[in-house]
Amino acid sequence: MYEQRAVPACSRPGGYGPRMADTEFARKERVVAAEDRPGVPEGTLGVVVMVTGLSWIRYRVRFDNGVELNMLDGRYLSSAPKKKRK
């Protein structure tokens, strides 16, 4: 009666478009730019200022070089290394 269809390997609603990051960051969490972005070279440290979105989580990040980027997908970020306590 009903035909079974293969589900596309994508995490976006509708199953189309680029795959979203599996990592979620919290507000005030330290992150590192995983890729070059406009005004932010790879490896630049930053802080998550705002988290928004329901099905597509986006971040507003203030980087240490003074640039603030909005609408960043998590795939462009990675967790900052933890500081060693003395």
N, C-alpha and C positions, 0 to 999 in steps of 0.2 A: 504494500500500500504506500509506504513512505520510502523514499530512496535515501540511503546513507551517503553522506558526503564527507570527504576528508577535511579535517580542520586545519587551516593554515598555521604554520609555526610562527606566530606573531602574537605579541601581548597587547596590541592595540585593539580597541573595540572595532568589530567588523573584520578583524584579522588581516588588515592590509596596512602597508606603510612600514617604516623601519622598526626594528625591535627596540623596545624600551629597556632601560637599565633595570637590573634586578635589585640594585642597592638603593636603600632609602636613607637619607641623611636627616638629622634633626636640626631644629633651629639652634643657633649658637655653636654648632659643631665645626671643628677645624677640618678643612678639606684642602686638596691639592688639585690644580688643573691637570687633568690627565692628557689633554690635547691642547694645541695652540688654539686660542680664541682671539678675536679682535682686541688688541691691546693687552692681552694676557698670555705670556709665553708658558709653555708646558713646564710644570714643576712649581709654579707660583702658589704660595700658600694663601688661604683665604678663610673667611667665616661665613657660614650660611646665615643670611639675614631673614629670609622668609621662605616658607615652603607653601606651595599652592597646587591645586589640582585634585581631581577625583580619580579619573581613569588614567591621566597622564600627569605624573608628579613632576613639577618644575621648581627650580630653585633660583632665588636671588642671592648672589654671593658678592661680598665685598673683599676684594683681593688686597694683599699687602702692598702692592705697587700703586694703590689708590684708585684702581678701576673697579667699578661696580657693574656686574652684568646681571640681567634679568632673563627669565624664561630659559634657563639652562637645564637641559636634560641631565639626569644622573650619570649618563655614559661619559660626559665630559669632565666628571669629577671622580676623585678617589679619596679615601680616608687619609688624613694626615697622620704621619707617624706619631706615636705617643711620646711625650717628653719623659725622659728618665728622671726619677726623683733621686735626690742625693741623700 
